[in-house]
């Protein structure tokens, strides 16, 4: 999982937010992005997508982001180690620390800036690989 980031599994239940993020990530970032609108769909799609990174909303109905991450880590193969970045409006310092304790690589605060979203993700990705 080193090198250039190309493939992202994006998990977001809000269609409007997803549309903006998808356009941004694909057009400005040049990423291949597969969108799932729920944690369950993300888990079901993971093996077929084999993403290098998961970008995931925290607050989703049925299964929230932290629970999706827990279940992802229970799956075999790369699901146990694939980096996850949470996107959330719930971003107080203690909340961000809790997400990182769960194993999140980083946190991007909503509302996000579409112009800088791809750069933020790339920066988090590169920091991981520089360590």
For each residue, the residues with C-beta under 8 A, 3 or more apart:
1: 52 78 81 82 83
2: 129
3: 129
4:
5: 8 31 52 53 121 122 125
6: 31 32 52
7: 31 32 33 34 49 50 51 52 53
8: 5 25 31 32 33 34 51 52 53 54 55 121
9: 33 34 36 42 45 46 49 51 53 54 55
10: 18 21 22 25 33 34 35 36 54 55 56
11: 35 36 37 38 39 41 42 54 55 56 57 60 65 68
12: 17 18 21 35 37 56 57 60 87
13: 18 37 38 57 60 61
14: 17 18 57
15: 18 19 37
16: 19 20
17: 12 14 20 21 57 110
18: 10 12 13 14 15 21 22 35 37
19: 15 16 22 23
20: 16 17 23 24 114
21: 10 12 17 18 24 25 55 87 112 114 117
22: 10 18 19 25 26 33 35
23: 19 20 26 27 114
24: 20 21 27 28 29 114 115 117 118
25: 8 10 21 22 28 29 31 33 55 117 118 121
26: 22 23 29 30 31 32 33
27: 23 24 30
28: 24 25 114 115 117 118
29: 24 25 26 117 118 121 122
30: 26 27 118
31: 5 6 7 8 25 26 118 121
32: 6 7 8 26
33: 7 8 9 10 22 25 26
34: 7 8 9 10 45 49 51
35: 10 11 12 18 22
36: 9 10 11 39 41 42 45
37: 11 12 13 15 18 41
38: 11 13 41 42 60 61 62 63
39: 11 36 42 43 56 60 62 63 64 65 67 68 71
40: 43 44 62 63
41: 11 36 37 38 44 45
42: 9 11 36 38 39 45 46 54 56 68 72
43: 39 40 46 68 71 72 75
44: 40 41
45: 9 34 36 41 42 48 49
46: 9 42 43 49 50 51 72 75 79
47: 50 75 77 79
48: 45
49: 7 9 34 45 46
50: 7 46 47 78
51: 7 8 9 34 46 54 82
52: 1 5 6 7 8 82 83
53: 5 7 8 9 82 83 84 85 105 121 125
54: 8 9 10 11 42 51 72 82 83 84 85
55: 8 9 10 11 21 25 84 85 87 108 121
56: 10 11 12 39 42 65 68 69 84 85 86 87
57: 11 12 13 14 17 60 65 86 87 88
58: 64 65 66 86 87 88 90 99
59: 64 65 88 89 90
60: 11 12 13 38 39 57 63 64 65 68
61: 13 38
62: 38 39 40
63: 38 39 40 60 67 68 71
64: 39 58 59 60 67 68
65: 11 39 56 57 58 59 60 68 69 86 88
66: 58 69 70 99 102
67: 39 63 64 70 71
68: 11 39 42 43 56 60 63 64 65 71 72
69: 56 65 66 72 73 84 102 103 104
70: 66 67 73 74 102
71: 39 43 63 67 68 74 75
72: 42 43 46 54 68 69 75 79 80 82 84
73: 69 70 79 80 103
74: 70 71 80
75: 43 46 47 71 72 79 80
76: 79 80
77: 47 80
78: 1 50 81 82
79: 46 47 72 73 75 76 82
80: 72 73 74 75 76 77
81: 1 78
82: 1 51 52 53 54 72 78 79
83: 1 52 53 54 105 125 128
84: 53 54 55 56 69 72 103 104 105
85: 53 54 55 56 104 105 106 107 108 121 124
86: 56 57 58 65 99 104 106 107 108
87: 12 21 55 56 57 58 107 108 109 110 112
88: 57 58 59 65 91 95 99 107 108 109 110
89: 59 109 110 111
90: 58 59 95
91: 88 95 96 107 109 110
92: 95 96
93: 96 97
94: 97 98
95: 88 90 91 92 98 99
96: 91 92 93 99 100 107
97: 93 94 100 101
98: 94 95 101 102
99: 58 66 86 88 95 96 102 104 107
100: 96 97 103 104 106 107
101: 97 98
102: 66 69 70 98 99
103: 69 73 84 100
104: 69 84 85 86 99 100 107
105: 53 83 84 85 124 125 128
106: 85 86 100 124
107: 85 86 87 88 91 96 99 100 104
108: 55 85 86 87 88 112 117 120 121
109: 87 88 89 91 112
110: 17 87 88 89 91
111: 89
112: 21 87 108 109 116 117 120
113: 116 117
114: 20 21 23 24 28 117
115: 24 28
116: 112 113 119 120
117: 21 24 25 28 29 108 112 113 114 120 121
118: 24 25 28 29 30 31 121 122
119: 116 122 123
120: 108 112 116 117 123 124
121: 5 8 25 29 31 53 55 85 108 117 118 124 125
122: 5 29 118 119 125 126
123: 119 120 126 127
124: 85 105 106 120 121 127 128
125: 5 53 83 105 121 122 128 129
126: 122 123 129 130
127: 123 124 130 131
128: 83 105 124 125 131
129: 2 3 125 126
130: 126 127
131: 127 128
